[in-house]
Amino acid sequence: MRWYGKLLGFIAGWLLLRHPAGGLIGLLIGHAFDADWFGLRKPSPYRELGLTEDASDAEVERAYRRLIAQYHPDKLVGIADDLRQQAEDKARRINAAYEAIQKQRRKRHS
């Protein structure tokens, strides 16, 4: 769990407002950054597949095949258009995550 945003926010808020309430405001802002409420962190391809970065090649392959079989738009015949669009978006993100992981691992082994 990230904590340094909270600490830095608390200190900066206290110093800027010169009041304990400033520390609380800074703490809340620091927590928002630590929890990525603003969506500033780049999404992890491993998180998209439900894996950790130390997953083996076989685990990556299994997770990819399981998820793409679940969300592939061709397998979802007869569902509502909005659900089909969500499945297409999810399948696109799964494919992009898998390709990113494969690219990272090829670079690492080269």
C-alpha positions as a Markdown table, in Angstrom:
| # | Residue | x | y | z |
|---|---|---|---|---|
| 1 | Met | 0.0 | 0.0 | 0.0 |
| 2 | Arg | 1.3 | 3.4 | -0.9 |
| 3 | Trp | 1.7 | 5.8 | 2.0 |
| 4 | Tyr | 4.1 | 8.5 | 1.0 |
| 5 | Gly | 1.5 | 10.7 | -0.7 |
| 6 | Lys | -0.4 | 10.8 | 2.6 |
| 7 | Leu | 2.7 | 11.8 | 4.5 |
| 8 | Leu | 3.8 | 14.4 | 2.1 |
| 9 | Gly | 0.3 | 15.8 | 1.8 |
| 10 | Phe | -0.1 | 16.0 | 5.5 |
| 11 | Ile | 3.2 | 17.9 | 5.9 |
| 12 | Ala | 2.6 | 20.2 | 3.0 |
| 13 | Gly | -1.0 | 21.0 | 4.1 |
| 14 | Trp | 0.2 | 21.8 | 7.6 |
| 15 | Leu | 3.0 | 24.0 | 6.4 |
| 16 | Leu | 0.9 | 25.8 | 3.8 |
| 17 | Leu | -2.1 | 26.6 | 6.0 |
| 18 | Arg | -0.1 | 26.7 | 9.3 |
| 19 | His | -2.9 | 24.9 | 11.0 |
| 20 | Pro | -3.7 | 21.3 | 11.9 |
| 21 | Ala | -6.7 | 21.4 | 9.6 |
| 22 | Gly | -4.3 | 22.0 | 6.8 |
| 23 | Gly | -2.6 | 18.8 | 7.7 |
| 24 | Leu | -5.9 | 16.9 | 7.4 |
| 25 | Ile | -6.8 | 18.5 | 4.1 |
| 26 | Gly | -3.3 | 17.5 | 2.8 |
| 27 | Leu | -3.7 | 14.0 | 4.2 |
| 28 | Leu | -7.0 | 13.6 | 2.2 |
| 29 | Ile | -5.4 | 14.9 | -0.9 |
| 30 | Gly | -2.4 | 12.6 | -0.4 |
| 31 | His | -4.7 | 9.7 | 0.1 |
| 32 | Ala | -6.6 | 10.5 | -3.2 |
| 33 | Phe | -3.3 | 10.4 | -5.0 |
| 34 | Asp | -2.2 | 7.2 | -3.3 |
| 35 | Ala | -5.5 | 5.5 | -4.2 |
| 36 | Asp | -5.3 | 6.8 | -7.8 |
| 37 | Trp | -8.6 | 8.5 | -7.6 |
| 38 | Phe | -7.5 | 10.8 | -10.4 |
| 39 | Gly | -6.5 | 7.9 | -12.7 |
| 40 | Leu | -2.9 | 9.2 | -13.2 |
| 41 | Arg | -1.1 | 5.9 | -12.9 |
| 42 | Lys | -0.7 | 3.8 | -16.0 |
| 43 | Pro | -2.8 | 0.7 | -15.8 |
| 44 | Ser | -0.8 | -2.5 | -15.3 |
| 45 | Pro | -1.3 | -5.2 | -18.1 |
| 46 | Tyr | -0.9 | -7.8 | -15.4 |
| 47 | Arg | -3.7 | -6.3 | -13.4 |
| 48 | Glu | -5.9 | -6.5 | -16.5 |
| 49 | Leu | -5.3 | -10.3 | -16.7 |
| 50 | Gly | -5.7 | -10.7 | -12.9 |
| 51 | Leu | -2.1 | -11.6 | -12.4 |
| 52 | Thr | 1.0 | -10.4 | -10.5 |
| 53 | Glu | 4.2 | -9.4 | -12.3 |
| 54 | Asp | 5.9 | -12.6 | -11.1 |
| 55 | Ala | 3.5 | -14.8 | -13.0 |
| 56 | Ser | 5.0 | -17.5 | -15.2 |
| 57 | Asp | 4.6 | -17.6 | -19.0 |
| 58 | Ala | 2.1 | -20.5 | -18.6 |
| 59 | Glu | 0.0 | -18.6 | -16.1 |
| 60 | Val | -0.1 | -15.6 | -18.4 |
| 61 | Glu | -1.2 | -17.8 | -21.3 |
| 62 | Arg | -3.9 | -19.5 | -19.2 |
| 63 | Ala | -5.3 | -16.2 | -17.9 |
| 64 | Tyr | -5.4 | -14.7 | -21.4 |
| 65 | Arg | -7.1 | -17.7 | -22.9 |
| 66 | Arg | -9.7 | -17.9 | -20.1 |
| 67 | Leu | -10.5 | -14.2 | -20.2 |
| 68 | Ile | -10.6 | -13.9 | -24.0 |
| 69 | Ala | -12.9 | -16.9 | -24.2 |
| 70 | Gln | -15.2 | -15.3 | -21.6 |
| 71 | Tyr | -15.3 | -11.8 | -23.2 |
| 72 | His | -14.8 | -12.5 | -27.0 |
| 73 | Pro | -17.7 | -10.7 | -28.8 |
| 74 | Asp | -18.2 | -13.6 | -31.2 |
| 75 | Lys | -19.2 | -15.9 | -28.3 |
| 76 | Leu | -21.8 | -13.4 | -27.0 |
| 77 | Val | -24.5 | -13.8 | -29.6 |
| 78 | Gly | -27.9 | -12.4 | -28.8 |
| 79 | Ile | -27.1 | -10.1 | -26.0 |
| 80 | Ala | -27.9 | -6.4 | -25.7 |
| 81 | Asp | -25.9 | -4.0 | -27.8 |
| 82 | Asp | -24.5 | -2.1 | -24.8 |
| 83 | Leu | -23.3 | -5.4 | -23.2 |
| 84 | Arg | -21.8 | -6.4 | -26.5 |
| 85 | Gln | -19.9 | -3.1 | -26.6 |
| 86 | Gln | -18.6 | -3.6 | -23.1 |
| 87 | Ala | -17.4 | -7.1 | -24.0 |
| 88 | Glu | -15.7 | -5.7 | -27.1 |
| 89 | Asp | -13.9 | -3.1 | -25.0 |
| 90 | Lys | -12.9 | -5.6 | -22.4 |
| 91 | Ala | -11.6 | -8.0 | -25.1 |
| 92 | Arg | -9.6 | -5.2 | -26.6 |
| 93 | Arg | -8.1 | -4.4 | -23.2 |
| 94 | Ile | -7.3 | -8.1 | -22.6 |
| 95 | Asn | -5.5 | -8.3 | -26.0 |
| 96 | Ala | -3.6 | -5.1 | -25.4 |
| 97 | Ala | -2.5 | -6.3 | -22.0 |
| 98 | Tyr | -1.4 | -9.7 | -23.3 |
| 99 | Glu | 0.6 | -8.1 | -26.1 |
| 100 | Ala | 2.2 | -5.7 | -23.7 |
| 101 | Ile | 3.3 | -8.5 | -21.4 |
| 102 | Gln | 4.7 | -10.5 | -24.3 |
| 103 | Lys | 6.6 | -7.5 | -25.6 |
| 104 | Gln | 8.1 | -6.8 | -22.1 |
| 105 | Arg | 9.1 | -10.5 | -21.8 |
| 106 | Arg | 10.7 | -10.5 | -25.2 |
| 107 | Lys | 12.8 | -7.5 | -24.3 |
| 108 | Arg | 13.8 | -9.0 | -21.1 |
| 109 | His | 15.0 | -12.3 | -22.7 |
| 110 | Ser | 16.8 | -10.5 | -25.6 |
